[in-house]
């Protein structure tokens, strides 16, 4: 999927699945959007009692929200997820409610969260398409993007290594989130950018996730490119009662993500003429990009120059 939501390849993208620790994408997004990254959070015993991956918090310690985020995303700390849920939501149940509200806002129609860490639980699921949509929103946040791009960091003397091997294996990888439980299998959400094009890949229950993400990115970046299909558009439109006989018409940029070999036709919708005066930048019509009778997109046609009304001489 592109970061604008265009799906380039999909297989069972709408099928509900367990998502393991890729859940933490939503936990991180809500935490970052709440602000107060340097607020101190006290670690409670119940935060440390959770099973699975951990950043090894201890009851009574105090960590900043940012330190907990680093432990959440690099070490995939379930303890950090619970501490952040309490800090941001007041308690786990309220934070989970916020997760589901945010999912609805993002159009994640086939997702439901039951916890902030991703351990298997009834009513906790998503789809590959929904997780791609979530990742696209996450990567628009500068703090989030910086966080998932870290290969390692040190928190209180403990070195945390990012579980996302694609940062080293895949050219252009910007970050992502891994996940695994025995029931969910290997889950991976990643984002990669090459030559200004940003794409997102999601695999759920995929034992070959590292290889599959690299292969899908290599294919997508070679098969697709972003084109401004209206860059060369220019027309002349006759002007009635104007100081010029005609004015130039230009098209606003229309950038489309297209297969590299796809032919695109342009259909302009303009009047046969226009009455003066006209103002540069005003809408003159519209232009559509079409392929095999499918409308791929459209944009405005605008006047490229102004034209005043012709002043007629008066006879006394």
Secondary structure, 3 states (H helix, E strand, C coil): CECCCCCCCCCCCCCCECCHHHHHHHHHHHHHHHCCCCCEEECCHHHHCCCCCCCCCCCCCEEEHHHHHHHHHCCCCHHHHHHHHHHHHCCHHHHHHHHHHHHHHCCCCCCECCCCCCCCCCCCEECHHHHHHHHHHHHCCHHHHHHHCCCEEEECCEEEECCCCHHHHCCCEEEEEEEEECCCEEEEEEEEEECCEEEEEEECCCCCHHHHHHHHHHHHHHHEEEEECCCCCEEEEEEECECCCEEEEEECCCEEEEECCCCCEEEEEECCEEECCECCCCEEEEEEEEECCEEEEEEEEEECCCECECCCCCCC
